[in-house]
Amino acid sequence: MSNEDKARKYVNGYMGAGTALVVAAVLPGMTSAALGTIELTMCYHIGRIYCGDTYSWNDGKVAFGVIGLAGLAAKAVALEALNAIPGPGWLIKAPLAGAVIKALGEATIHYYESLPA
């Protein structure tokens, strides 16, 4: 199995976990913080696939900062704004969070795939 295939399994798993977390979250603000942790952890695991056991949490934080920090801020604002729309807003939150995690994961894979070997 290629590194890309291994990484994509992680992305899909974290996408499912993030979507489930949003469905279960009941406190405003909790969603964004928990999703940020999930996304950082995903970036770390993908980095370890491509860089090996010497890849550290600090390396993961740097990669997350380069790849996903702007998306994290935009997502946090959007998800919290959807809390203000009972019903329809809440229904949109979970698929939106899953889509953002998937996009971040794919961007992370692309980042590592594009590094010189």
N, C-alpha and C positions, 0 to 999 in steps of 0.2 A: 504494500500500500504506500502511495507517495505521501510526502509531507503535506501536500495540498489536500489530499483526501483525509488524512488524519486531522488536519486543522479544521476542515469543513465539518467533521463529526462534532468537534468541540463547539463550533459556531452554532450548529443546529441544536445541540443540547442546551447551550446557554440561551438561545432564542426561546426555546420552550420553557426554561426555568424563569426567564424574565417575564414572559407572557403570563405564566401562572402566578408569579409574584404580584403583578399588577391586578389580576383578578382578585387575589386574596387580600390586598392591602386595604386597610380601612382608615388609616390616619393620613391626613394631608401632609406632604413633605417626606413621609417615610418612603414613598415609591421612588422618588428621584435618588435618594441616598442609597437605597438598596440596589437599584439598577446600576448606579455608578460603580458599586462594589462588584457586581456581576460582570460588568464590562471590563473593568480593570483586571479581574481574575481571568477572564477570557483572553485578553491581550497577553497576559503573562504565560498562560498555557500554550498559546500559539507560538509565542517567542521561544519557549523551551523546545517545541517540536523542531523549529528551524535552527536554533542555536545550541541546543544540547543542555546538559546538566549545569553548565557554568552560568547559564542565564539566571539572573537574580530578580527579586521583586523590584529593585530599583530600576533595572533594565525594562521591566514591564511598565513601570510608572512613566518612564521616559517615552516608550513607544506609545502608550496610551495618550500621553500629552501631545505628542506629535500627530497622532492619527485621529484621536477622538474627542479632545477637549471641547472644541467648538460645537460639535454635535451634542455633547453632553449638556452643555448650557442651553442650547436651543430646545432639546428634548425636555429638559427639566421645566422650562417655562411653558411649553406646550402641554405637558401632562398635568401640571398644576392648574393651568387655565381650564382644562377640560373638567376639573373638579367642580367648577362653577356652573356647569351645564348638567344638572341631574338627569339621569336616564341616558339620552343619546351620547353625551360627553363621556360618561363612564363606559359605555359600550365601545367607544372608539379607542380608549386608552390602551387596552391590552394589545390589539393588533398593531397599533402605532409603536408601542414599546418593542414588540417582537420584530417589526420591520427595521427599527433603528439598530437594534442589536445585530440583526443579520447584516445590515449595511456596514456597520462598524467591523464586524468579523470579516466580511469580504474585503474591506479596505485593509485590514491588518494582514490578511493572507497576501493580498497584492503587494503590500509593502515588503514583506519578507521574500516573496517570490522575485521581486525586482532587485534585491540586493545582489551584488556580485558574489559569485560562489567562492 
